[in-house]
Amino acid sequence: MKIYLINEHHEAFFIIREEYRKENIKYNLINVDEHHDLGRAIVNRDKFNNNTLTDDKRITYNDLRVSDFIVPLVHLKAINNVLWINNNHGISDKSISIVKEYNKSNIILKPQFEIMNKTNNIFILRNLFTKLEHMANIILSIDLDFFAFDNDEGESATIEITEKEYNNFMNNKYHKVRLNFGSQIKAHIKNNKYYLVFNNIDGEDTNGFRDRDSIDILIEFLEKYLENNNVEPKFIIISRSIYSGYTNQNNYKYIHEKVLEMLAELYDGNIEMWWDINDVTNQ
C-alpha cells in the first residue's frame, strides 16, 4: 500500500489526478482533517485543460490554496464521494454539485451542497464514533492537523514591507489594501522592520492544542475506526501542514511518527513510503 508524504494538503491535487490518469479509477476520498478542504477553486483554464502532471503541479503551486484541492478533483470526476472525518461537527449526508464559471483566463469552481440525491456526488460528514457504509476504491487522506491544530497560525500570513509603504498604509484611509481587506489587515513594527499581517479567521480564534496523551488517544481512535470499518485504501496521503502552520508546531514530529507507526501496525507492515515531497528527486 503506497503512502505519499506531502507538506501541504493542496499537493494532493496532482497526486490524485496522476493516479486517476494512470488507473482510470473514480476514487472515494476519506479526508481525516480538522478542515473540510472544499473551498472554491480558481484555476488557470489552459493548464487545467491540458491534463498533464507538469501543468497540475503549476496549478497546485500557483492557483490552489490548501483549502480547495478537493473541488477540482470532484469536477474532473477523479473523486466521486467525499467522507470528511472531523472532531467537532455533526453528522450529515449531502449531495455536491460543482458550478463552473469563467473569469478571463480562469475557471471558477464553486461547490454547492444540496439535499441528498444519490445521482450526484455525495459529501458525508462523520466523526470517529459512527459506522461507515462500505466504500470501494478509497483514498485515505490524513492531515496531521486533525490531531493538534493551530488555526491562529494557519489563517494568518505576514509580509515584510518598506517603511514608506508602512507609513502610507497607516496614514492613508483610502489605501487599496485597507479598502479590500478591512480588519483582516494590520501593520506593525518589529525589530526596526515593517510588516503587514493578514488574518483570515472568520469567527473565534482557535488553537486545538493537545498534549501527547490526548494525541495518542485520538490516533488510537482513528486506528479502531479504520479497522472496524474495514477501510482498505488504494493509497494513503499524509499532509504535514507544517508550512501553513495548521498543524501545531510543538507536536508535529511526534504526530508524524506516531501516525506512521499506527498505519504500519494496522496494515501489518504492508505499507511503502512511495513518495515524499521533500525528496529532491521529486521536485
C-alpha atoms as a printed R data frame, in Angstrom:
    type eleno elety resid chain resno       x      y       z
1   ATOM     1    CA   MET     A     1   0.000  0.000   0.000
2   ATOM     2    CA   LYS     A     2   1.537  3.260  -1.142
3   ATOM     3    CA   ILE     A     3   1.950  6.256   1.150
4   ATOM     4    CA   TYR     A     4   2.511  9.723  -0.243
5   ATOM     5    CA   LEU     A     5   4.030 12.232   2.199
6   ATOM     6    CA   ILE     A     6   3.308 15.860   1.358
7   ATOM     7    CA   ASN     A     7   3.957 19.143   3.134
8   ATOM     8    CA   GLU     A     8   0.601 20.826   2.432
9   ATOM     9    CA   HIS     A     9  -2.743 19.365   1.527
10  ATOM    10    CA   HIS     A    10  -3.187 21.069  -1.852
11  ATOM    11    CA   GLU     A    11  -0.301 18.920  -3.133
12  ATOM    12    CA   ALA     A    12  -2.777 16.020  -3.049
13  ATOM    13    CA   PHE     A    13  -4.327 17.530  -6.199
14  ATOM    14    CA   PHE     A    14  -1.598 16.499  -8.612
15  ATOM    15    CA   ILE     A    15  -1.032 13.161  -6.869
16  ATOM    16    CA   ILE     A    16  -4.692 12.119  -7.098
17  ATOM    17    CA   ARG     A    17  -5.095 13.384 -10.651
18  ATOM    18    CA   GLU     A    18  -1.981 11.478 -11.739
19  ATOM    19    CA   GLU     A    19  -3.274  8.283 -10.096
20  ATOM    20    CA   TYR     A    20  -6.597  8.841 -11.861
21  ATOM    21    CA   ARG     A    21  -4.839  9.208 -15.210
22  ATOM    22    CA   LYS     A    22  -2.853  6.005 -14.688
23  ATOM    23    CA   GLU     A    23  -5.568  3.786 -13.191
24  ATOM    24    CA   ASN     A    24  -8.741  5.315 -14.667
25  ATOM    25    CA   ILE     A    25 -10.474  4.698 -11.338
26  ATOM    26    CA   LYS     A    26 -13.059  7.038  -9.866
27  ATOM    27    CA   TYR     A    27 -11.999  7.243  -6.220
28  ATOM    28    CA   ASN     A    28 -13.852  7.791  -2.953
29  ATOM    29    CA   LEU     A    29 -11.971 10.128  -0.634
30  ATOM    30    CA   ILE     A    30 -11.821  9.719   3.138
31  ATOM    31    CA   ASN     A    31 -10.457 13.027   4.396
32  ATOM    32    CA   VAL     A    32  -9.320 12.886   8.040
33  ATOM    33    CA   ASP     A    33  -8.849 16.571   8.696
34  ATOM    34    CA   GLU     A    34  -9.651 19.456  11.002
35  ATOM    35    CA   HIS     A    35 -10.948 21.295   7.896
36  ATOM    36    CA   HIS     A    36 -13.198 20.087   5.061
37  ATOM    37    CA   ASP     A    37 -10.951 21.498   2.254
38  ATOM    38    CA   LEU     A    38 -13.962 22.001  -0.039
39  ATOM    39    CA   GLY     A    39 -13.367 25.676  -0.741
40  ATOM    40    CA   ARG     A    40 -13.997 27.463  -4.027
41  ATOM    41    CA   ALA     A    41 -11.145 26.961  -6.501
42  ATOM    42    CA   ILE     A    42  -9.931 29.393  -9.159
43  ATOM    43    CA   VAL     A    43  -7.588 27.739 -11.656
44  ATOM    44    CA   ASN     A    44  -5.927 28.652 -14.943
45  ATOM    45    CA   ARG     A    45  -8.144 27.372 -17.751
46  ATOM    46    CA   ASP     A    46  -5.417 26.292 -20.179
47  ATOM    47    CA   LYS     A    47  -3.313 24.485 -17.591
48  ATOM    48    CA   PHE     A    48  -6.393 22.821 -16.099
49  ATOM    49    CA   ASN     A    49  -7.481 21.510 -19.500
50  ATOM    50    CA   ASN     A    50  -4.007 20.354 -20.534
51  ATOM    51    CA   ASN     A    51  -4.252 17.358 -18.199
52  ATOM    52    CA   THR     A    52  -0.521 16.837 -17.649
53  ATOM    53    CA   LEU     A    53   1.407 16.307 -14.435
54  ATOM    54    CA   THR     A    54   3.584 19.349 -15.160
55  ATOM    55    CA   ASP     A    55   0.559 21.626 -15.512
56  ATOM    56    CA   ASP     A    56  -1.129 20.056 -12.484
57  ATOM    57    CA   LYS     A    57   1.900 20.993 -10.388
58  ATOM    58    CA   ARG     A    58   1.753 24.544 -11.745
59  ATOM    59    CA   ILE     A    59  -1.928 24.724 -10.792
60  ATOM    60    CA   THR     A    60  -1.136 23.390  -7.321
61  ATOM    61    CA   TYR     A    61   1.595 25.896  -6.528
62  ATOM    62    CA   ASN     A    62   0.243 28.918  -8.430
63  ATOM    63    CA   ASP     A    63  -3.543 28.669  -8.182
64  ATOM    64    CA   LEU     A    64  -4.722 26.443  -5.342
65  ATOM    65    CA   ARG     A    65  -4.939 27.205  -1.655
66  ATOM    66    CA   VAL     A    66  -4.559 24.416   0.869
67  ATOM    67    CA   SER     A    67  -8.320 24.604   1.429
68  ATOM    68    CA   ASP     A    68  -9.673 23.969  -2.071
69  ATOM    69    CA   PHE     A    69  -7.955 20.987  -3.685
70  ATOM    70    CA   ILE     A    70 -10.957 18.638  -3.493
71  ATOM    71    CA   VAL     A    71 -13.457 20.621  -5.582
72  ATOM    72    CA   PRO     A    72 -11.397 20.481  -8.831
73  ATOM    73    CA   LEU     A    73 -10.952 16.729  -8.376
74  ATOM    74    CA   VAL     A    74 -14.707 16.234  -7.958
75  ATOM    75    CA   HIS     A    75 -15.298 18.335 -11.072
76  ATOM    76    CA   LEU     A    76 -12.782 16.226 -13.020
77  ATOM    77    CA   LYS     A    77 -14.543 13.037 -11.800
78  ATOM    78    CA   ALA     A    78 -11.314 11.776 -10.229
79  ATOM    79    CA   ILE     A    79 -13.198 11.782  -6.911
80  ATOM    80    CA   ASN     A    80 -16.744 10.523  -6.593
81  ATOM    81    CA   ASN     A    81 -17.772 10.762  -2.948
82  ATOM    82    CA   VAL     A    82 -16.112 12.646  -0.088
83  ATOM    83    CA   LEU     A    83 -16.200 11.450   3.509
84  ATOM    84    CA   TRP     A    84 -14.925 14.068   5.954
85  ATOM    85    CA   ILE     A    85 -13.956 12.689   9.352
86  ATOM    86    CA   ASN     A    86 -13.658 15.517  11.865
87  ATOM    87    CA   ASN     A    87 -13.600 16.137  15.583
88  ATOM    88    CA   ASN     A    88 -16.140 18.868  16.120
89  ATOM    89    CA   HIS     A    89 -19.062 18.791  13.714
90  ATOM    90    CA   GLY     A    90 -22.291 16.869  13.430
91  ATOM    91    CA   ILE     A    91 -23.346 14.052  11.139
92  ATOM    92    CA   SER     A    92 -24.931 14.670   7.749
93  ATOM    93    CA   ASP     A    93 -25.192 13.413   4.171
94  ATOM    94    CA   LYS     A    94 -25.483 15.907   1.342
95  ATOM    95    CA   SER     A    95 -25.059 15.993  -2.398
96  ATOM    96    CA   ILE     A    96 -22.313 18.036  -4.022
97  ATOM    97    CA   SER     A    97 -22.638 19.793  -7.337
98  ATOM    98    CA   ILE     A    98 -19.938 21.975  -8.867
99  ATOM    99    CA   VAL     A    99 -20.898 25.254 -10.538
100 ATOM   100    CA   LYS     A   100 -18.399 26.301 -13.202
101 ATOM   101    CA   GLU     A   101 -17.881 29.940 -14.175
102 ATOM   102    CA   TYR     A   102 -15.278 31.706 -16.282
103 ATOM   103    CA   ASN     A   103 -13.261 34.823 -15.478
104 ATOM   104    CA   LYS     A   104 -10.732 35.947 -18.100
105 ATOM   105    CA   SER     A   105  -8.188 33.104 -18.264
106 ATOM   106    CA   ASN     A   106  -9.527 31.281 -15.206
107 ATOM   107    CA   ILE     A   107 -12.142 28.692 -14.363
108 ATOM   108    CA   ILE     A   108 -14.015 29.274 -11.094
109 ATOM   109    CA   LEU     A   109 -15.300 26.081  -9.461
110 ATOM   110    CA   LYS     A   110 -17.876 26.591  -6.709
111 ATOM   111    CA   PRO     A   111 -19.233 23.739  -4.579
112 ATOM   112    CA   GLN     A   112 -22.926 23.657  -3.773
113 ATOM   113    CA   PHE     A   113 -24.302 21.427  -1.040
114 ATOM   114    CA   GLU     A   114 -27.854 20.218  -1.533
115 ATOM   115    CA   ILE     A   115 -30.400 17.782  -0.160
116 ATOM   116    CA   MET     A   116 -29.242 14.204  -0.601
117 ATOM   117    CA   ASN     A   117 -29.507 12.990  -4.189
118 ATOM   118    CA   LYS     A   118 -27.638  9.776  -4.919
119 ATOM   119    CA   THR     A   119 -27.310 10.615  -8.608
120 ATOM   120    CA   ASN     A   120 -24.823 13.353  -7.633
121 ATOM   121    CA   ASN     A   121 -21.523 13.241  -5.778
122 ATOM   122    CA   ILE     A   122 -22.076 12.769  -2.057
123 ATOM   123    CA   PHE     A   123 -20.490 14.662   0.828
124 ATOM   124    CA   ILE     A   124 -20.595 12.603   4.027
125 ATOM   125    CA   LEU     A   125 -19.810 14.173   7.388
126 ATOM   126    CA   ARG     A   126 -18.798 11.812  10.179
127 ATOM   127    CA   ASN     A   127 -16.801 11.535  13.394
128 ATOM   128    CA   LEU     A   128 -14.784  8.636  14.785
129 ATOM   129    CA   PHE     A   129 -17.777  7.160  16.614
130 ATOM   130    CA   THR     A   130 -20.032  6.477  13.628
131 ATOM   131    CA   LYS     A   131 -20.257  3.453  11.366
132 ATOM   132    CA   LEU     A   132 -19.114  3.795   7.784
133 ATOM   133    CA   GLU     A   133 -21.018  2.194   4.930
134 ATOM   134    CA   HIS     A   134 -18.841  0.131   2.608
135 ATOM   135    CA   MET     A   135 -16.798  2.177   0.142
136 ATOM   136    CA   ALA     A   136 -14.576  0.871  -2.658
137 ATOM   137    CA   ASN     A   137 -11.562  2.475  -4.349
138 ATOM   138    CA   ILE     A   138 -10.693  4.532  -1.286
139 ATOM   139    CA   ILE     A   139  -8.063  7.214  -0.945
140 ATOM   140    CA   LEU     A   140  -7.238  7.733   2.713
141 ATOM   141    CA   SER     A   141  -6.004 11.292   3.205
142 ATOM   142    CA   ILE     A   142  -4.806 12.263   6.691
143 ATOM   143    CA   ASP     A   143  -3.959 15.821   7.633
144 ATOM   144    CA   LEU     A   144  -1.848 15.897  10.775
145 ATOM   145    CA   ASP     A   145  -3.727 18.993  11.973
146 ATOM   146    CA   PHE     A   146  -6.582 16.594  12.801
147 ATOM   147    CA   PHE     A   147  -4.622 15.594  15.914
148 ATOM   148    CA   ALA     A   148  -3.466 19.064  17.060
149 ATOM   149    CA   PHE     A   149  -4.325 22.169  15.052
150 ATOM   150    CA   ASP     A   150  -3.465 25.862  15.237
151 ATOM   151    CA   ASN     A   151  -5.921 27.999  13.259
152 ATOM   152    CA   ASP     A   152  -4.413 31.183  14.700
153 ATOM   153    CA   GLU     A   153  -1.190 30.428  12.838
154 ATOM   154    CA   GLY     A   154  -2.742 28.708   9.845
155 ATOM   155    CA   GLU     A   155  -5.140 31.518   8.991
156 ATOM   156    CA   SER     A   156  -2.532 34.308   9.152
157 ATOM   157    CA   ALA     A   157   0.326 35.443   6.926
158 ATOM   158    CA   THR     A   158   2.991 38.105   7.436
159 ATOM   159    CA   ILE     A   159   4.679 40.088   4.643
160 ATOM   160    CA   GLU     A   160   7.607 42.431   5.178
161 ATOM   161    CA   ILE     A   161   7.160 45.873   3.600
162 ATOM   162    CA   THR     A   162   9.175 49.097   3.339
163 ATOM   163    CA   GLU     A   163   8.991 51.927   5.862
164 ATOM   164    CA   LYS     A   164   7.476 54.121   3.145
165 ATOM   165    CA   GLU     A   165   4.677 51.629   2.466
166 ATOM   166    CA   TYR     A   166   4.083 51.183   6.202
167 ATOM   167    CA   ASN     A   167   3.580 54.926   6.635
168 ATOM   168    CA   ASN     A   168   1.376 55.026   3.553
169 ATOM   169    CA   PHE     A   169  -0.829 52.262   4.943
170 ATOM   170    CA   MET     A   170  -1.063 53.823   8.402
171 ATOM   171    CA   ASN     A   171  -1.878 57.335   7.174
172 ATOM   172    CA   ASN     A   172  -3.993 56.721   4.079
173 ATOM   173    CA   LYS     A   173  -7.609 55.866   4.892
174 ATOM   174    CA   TYR     A   174  -8.148 55.033   1.212
175 ATOM   175    CA   HIS     A   175  -5.214 52.643   0.956
176 ATOM   176    CA   LYS     A   176  -6.226 49.915  -1.517
177 ATOM   177    CA   VAL     A   177  -5.280 47.073   0.826
178 ATOM   178    CA   ARG     A   178  -7.270 48.627   3.671
179 ATOM   179    CA   LEU     A   179 -10.320 49.064   1.442
180 ATOM   180    CA   ASN     A   180 -10.201 45.468   0.193
181 ATOM   181    CA   PHE     A   181  -9.408 43.653   3.430
182 ATOM   182    CA   GLY     A   182 -10.533 45.922   6.271
183 ATOM   183    CA   SER     A   183  -9.850 44.482   9.716
184 ATOM   184    CA   GLN     A   184  -8.182 41.419   8.206
185 ATOM   185    CA   ILE     A   185  -5.049 43.502   7.605
186 ATOM   186    CA   LYS     A   186  -2.903 45.083  10.315
187 ATOM   187    CA   ALA     A   187   0.544 46.702  10.180
188 ATOM   188    CA   HIS     A   188   3.230 46.586  12.839
189 ATOM   189    CA   ILE     A   189   6.896 47.229  13.505
190 ATOM   190    CA   LYS     A   190   9.225 44.602  14.942
191 ATOM   191    CA   ASN     A   191  12.994 44.911  15.373
192 ATOM   192    CA   ASN     A   192  13.003 48.010  13.154
193 ATOM   193    CA   LYS     A   193  11.304 46.123  10.313
194 ATOM   194    CA   TYR     A   194   7.820 46.782   8.925
195 ATOM   195    CA   TYR     A   195   5.136 44.185   8.309
196 ATOM   196    CA   LEU     A   196   1.610 43.676   7.037
197 ATOM   197    CA   VAL     A   197  -0.238 40.853   8.789
198 ATOM   198    CA   PHE     A   198  -3.218 39.226   7.081
199 ATOM   199    CA   ASN     A   199  -5.653 37.284   9.272
200 ATOM   200    CA   ASN     A   200  -8.366 35.208   7.614
201 ATOM   201    CA   ILE     A   201 -10.028 33.779  10.742
202 ATOM   202    CA   ASP     A   202 -13.799 34.006  10.427
203 ATOM   203    CA   GLY     A   203 -15.037 33.702  13.996
204 ATOM   204    CA   GLU     A   204 -13.264 32.969  17.249
205 ATOM   205    CA   ASP     A   205  -9.518 32.353  17.292
206 ATOM   206    CA   THR     A   206  -8.937 28.668  17.853
207 ATOM   207    CA   ASN     A   207  -5.924 26.625  18.801
208 ATOM   208    CA   GLY     A   208  -6.541 22.899  19.127
209 ATOM   209    CA   PHE     A   209  -3.561 22.179  21.331
210 ATOM   210    CA   ARG     A   210  -3.483 18.664  22.712
211 ATOM   211    CA   ASP     A   211  -0.940 17.054  24.999
212 ATOM   212    CA   ARG     A   212   0.725 13.846  23.866
213 ATOM   213    CA   ASP     A   213  -1.560 11.588  25.874
214 ATOM   214    CA   SER     A   214  -4.579 13.135  24.129
215 ATOM   215    CA   ILE     A   215  -2.887 12.812  20.741
216 ATOM   216    CA   ASP     A   216  -2.184  9.125  21.415
217 ATOM   217    CA   ILE     A   217  -5.839  8.546  22.288
218 ATOM   218    CA   LEU     A   218  -7.016 10.249  19.092
219 ATOM   219    CA   ILE     A   219  -4.604  8.207  16.949
220 ATOM   220    CA   GLU     A   220  -5.881  5.059  18.649
221 ATOM   221    CA   PHE     A   221  -9.478  6.086  17.950
222 ATOM   222    CA   LEU     A   222  -8.625  6.577  14.273
223 ATOM   223    CA   GLU     A   223  -6.927  3.179  14.110
224 ATOM   224    CA   LYS     A   224 -10.001  1.494  15.583
225 ATOM   225    CA   TYR     A   225 -12.279  3.381  13.210
226 ATOM   226    CA   LEU     A   226 -10.313  2.254  10.154
227 ATOM   227    CA   GLU     A   227 -10.088 -1.294  11.466
228 ATOM   228    CA   ASN     A   228 -13.739 -1.648  12.491
229 ATOM   229    CA   ASN     A   229 -14.938 -0.261   9.154
230 ATOM   230    CA   ASN     A   230 -12.528 -2.417   7.122
231 ATOM   231    CA   VAL     A   231 -11.021  0.576   5.352
232 ATOM   232    CA   GLU     A   232  -8.577 -0.766   2.734
233 ATOM   233    CA   PRO     A   233  -7.351  2.226   0.738
234 ATOM   234    CA   LYS     A   234  -5.823  2.077  -2.713
235 ATOM   235    CA   PHE     A   235  -3.234  4.511  -1.376
236 ATOM   236    CA   ILE     A   236  -2.687  6.890   1.532
237 ATOM   237    CA   ILE     A   237  -1.783 10.580   1.563
238 ATOM   238    CA   ILE     A   238  -0.382 12.230   4.687
239 ATOM   239    CA   SER     A   239  -0.258 16.018   4.781
240 ATOM   240    CA   ARG     A   240   2.090 17.510   7.336
241 ATOM   241    CA   SER     A   241   0.519 21.029   7.119
242 ATOM   242    CA   ILE     A   242   3.645 22.449   8.681
243 ATOM   243    CA   TYR     A   243   4.486 25.414   6.423
244 ATOM   244    CA   SER     A   244   0.941 26.764   6.617
245 ATOM   245    CA   GLY     A   245   1.080 26.386  10.393
246 ATOM   246    CA   TYR     A   246  -2.201 24.474  10.688
247 ATOM   247    CA   THR     A   247  -0.522 21.573  12.485
248 ATOM   248    CA   ASN     A   248   0.594 22.522  15.967
249 ATOM   249    CA   GLN     A   249   4.334 23.141  15.688
250 ATOM   250    CA   ASN     A   250   5.216 21.761  19.121
251 ATOM   251    CA   ASN     A   251   3.888 18.294  18.416
252 ATOM   252    CA   TYR     A   252   4.283 17.971  14.646
253 ATOM   253    CA   LYS     A   253   7.208 15.499  14.652
254 ATOM   254    CA   TYR     A   254   5.618 13.373  17.359
255 ATOM   255    CA   ILE     A   255   2.307 13.147  15.477
256 ATOM   256    CA   HIS     A   256   4.088 12.384  12.199
257 ATOM   257    CA   GLU     A   257   5.980  9.471  13.738
258 ATOM   258    CA   LYS     A   258   3.020  8.043  15.655
259 ATOM   259    CA   VAL     A   259   0.636  8.141  12.668
260 ATOM   260    CA   LEU     A   260   3.130  6.243  10.506
261 ATOM   261    CA   GLU     A   261   3.595  3.683  13.284
262 ATOM   262    CA   MET     A   262  -0.173  3.261  13.590
263 ATOM   263    CA   LEU     A   263  -0.616  2.688   9.840
264 ATOM   264    CA   ALA     A   264   2.227  0.150   9.766
265 ATOM   265    CA   GLU     A   265   0.611 -1.769  12.622
266 ATOM   266    CA   LEU     A   266  -2.903 -1.526  11.182
267 ATOM   267    CA   TYR     A   267  -1.894 -2.829   7.775
268 ATOM   268    CA   ASP     A   268   0.607 -5.405   9.106
269 ATOM   269    CA   GLY     A   269   3.604 -3.592   7.723
270 ATOM   270    CA   ASN     A   270   2.154 -3.786   4.208
271 ATOM   271    CA   ILE     A   271   2.864 -0.127   3.502
272 ATOM   272    CA   GLU     A   272   5.519  1.545   1.409
273 ATOM   273    CA   MET     A   273   6.822  5.104   1.619
274 ATOM   274    CA   TRP     A   274   6.180  5.541  -2.074
275 ATOM   275    CA   TRP     A   275   6.888  9.229  -2.426
276 ATOM   276    CA   ASP     A   276   7.966 12.114  -0.195
277 ATOM   277    CA   ILE     A   277   7.662 15.688  -1.438
278 ATOM   278    CA   ASN     A   278  10.848 16.539   0.474
279 ATOM   279    CA   ASP     A   279  12.891 14.097  -1.601
280 ATOM   280    CA   VAL     A   280  14.772 16.326  -4.058
281 ATOM   281    CA   THR     A   281  14.261 13.745  -6.825
282 ATOM   282    CA   ASN     A   282  10.535 14.510  -6.671
283 ATOM   283    CA   GLN     A   283  10.857 18.256  -7.232
